[in-house]
Amino acid sequence: MTDIRAFFRTPDVCPHCERPLKDGSGNALREIDKDFEGLRERLDAQTLRRLKGGTLICALLSASNALGIALPFLLPLLPTIIMIQQIIWARPLISAPYARNFSPSRRIVTRWLSRFFVFTMASLHIHGVVPGANLVQFVTSPLIFLITCGTTWAYHRFHLQREHDRQPVLFVEKVLLVLGGLLALLALAGLIGTAMLLGGLLKSLSGE
């Protein structure tokens, strides 16, 4: 916690307390290097608690939608609420605690790839608005929630180990990030084109 002035390079040990400032390979020690096993155990225990609580909440919301326990005017909104709940659990509650220990480049890649995955999986909950399909949502939605959050957890835990080992982001992840960005741009262009087409059609109809 004491400022160490280094004009050319970081010293190997702290001049105040003589604690090592570099690892065996000569790399500067980071927070993740000080107690990696303890950090991972704390994050895993916290994530497991949040996963259990989130699954229970998702199951209760899904059962309410399937059995019609909620007020009638809320039933169409429940699938949307389940989608939002999954996004909140998978991103800020499960991913973020691990990502705080990542380098800036790793944080960018994992953030956007997990966003693509989480939002895609969250859209599967929309089947709850279909009459008849909502009867099985109390099984399908918690399952989707577990798969999404479990995969996100495993992905960030994998990168926590790679960050500790100073391993770079995988090449395939960079390719997927570029492809995801291109698909997002194509989808945006498609929405804009559809809106312009509908606008022109409505204008022509109103003119007649």
Secondary structure as UniProt FT lines:
FT   TURN            15..17
FT   TURN            24..25
FT   HELIX           31..34
FT   HELIX           36..67
FT   HELIX           72..77
FT   HELIX           78..88
FT   HELIX           89..95
FT   HELIX           96..99
FT   TURN            100..101
FT   HELIX           104..122
FT   HELIX           123..129
FT   TURN            131..132
FT   HELIX           133..136
FT   HELIX           137..164
FT   TURN            165..166
FT   HELIX           171..207
//
